[in-house]
Amino acid sequence: MGLFGKKKTNTGMPFEEIDSVEKAQVEIERGGLERMYIISPSLFGGSENDDNILYVPAGFSVQKDDLDMRVADLMREGHQCGFDCKPIYKGRSVVPSKIIFSYRCDGKPYMTVTIKIW
């Protein structure tokens, strides 16, 4: 928590003030944010376009990478898997306050994971 209760990146910019992709890009260059791919390009063939990117604090994408690896392992075992991604935003910020991932395998719910960001 920063001054007056505003959550900040590790470079000091409050998430509320990151209200454009351009500001997010500056924070990526400073090391305060990173890109999280909704659909992993390396594992699942997702694109590297803006519509497949969420901007999250540095270090958060490792949580998604771990989830992706679990699902990739199931798929290598022959399971049919998929997921839904629902980012939740506050105000005009392009940094989601949380992201809800709902995974399914073989037509059945497998797990739901919420990553709380701010």
N, C-alpha and C positions, 0 to 999 in steps of 0.2 A: 504494500500500500504506500502510495506516495503522499505528498502534501495534500491536505483536504480530502483524503480518501480516494484520490485518483490513482488507479493502477497504471504503472509505467513500464515501458520496455527497459531492458538493461542499459540502454543509452540515455534514459531519462525522459523520453517523449511519452506523454499520456496516450493511452489507446484511443480515448475519445477524440483526440486531435488528428489521428491518422484516418482521414476521411476521403482519401483518394489513392488510386494505385500509384500515382507519382510520389506521394508522401511515403507509401509503403516501400517503394523501391529505394528511396533515400535511407529508410531505416534498415533495409536489407544490406545496403552498402556499409552502414555504420555498425552492423552486427547485432542490431536489436530485434530484427525480424528475420524470418526465413520463409521460403515457399513450402507449402505442404500440398502434394499432389492428391487430388481426390481419387483418381484412378492411377496407380503407379505405372509410369511409362516402362520401367524395366521389368516389372513382374506381369503386368496385365495389358500392356500396349496402350496405355492412356497417352493422350496428347500432352505436349508441353505448352499448349496455348493457355491464355488467360482464363478461359472458361473451365479449366481443370485445376486451377490454383487457388488455394486459400492462403492468406497471410497470417502467420502465427508467430509468437515469440520464439526466438532462437532456442532450440532444444526440444520443442514440442513435436516436431514431425517424427521423432524417433518412436513416439507412442503409436502413430499410425503405421510406421514401418513394421513394428512388432506385430500389429494386428494383421497386416498384409501377409507377413511371413506365415502366420498361423493358417490363414485361409489358403495360401499357395501350397502349403504342405497337404492340406485336405484335398485340394484339386489334383495334386500329384498322385494321391491315393485313389483317384477316380471319382471323387464327389463333384457334383454340380453345385457351385457356390456363386453367390452374388451379394450385393449390399446396396443399401440406400445411405446417402449422406445428407444430413440436414444441418447446415450451419445456422446459428442464431446470432443475430447482430444487435447491438445497442446503438441507438441514435444513428448517426451517419458514418460511423466507423467502418472501415473495410476489414478490421480485425474482428473475427467472430468472438463473442463472449463464451460460447461453447459450441461444440460440434457433436452431433448425435449420429453414430454409425450403427445401422441395424443390418446384421449379417444373417443370411439364410443358406442352408446347405440341403441339397436334395429335396427342395420344396418346403422345408420346415424351418422355423426360426432357429437360429444357432446361438447368436448372442447379440446384445445391444450394449454398446459402450458409449459413454458420454465423456468427452474430453473437455474439462472446464478450464477456460483460459483466463477470464477476468470477470 
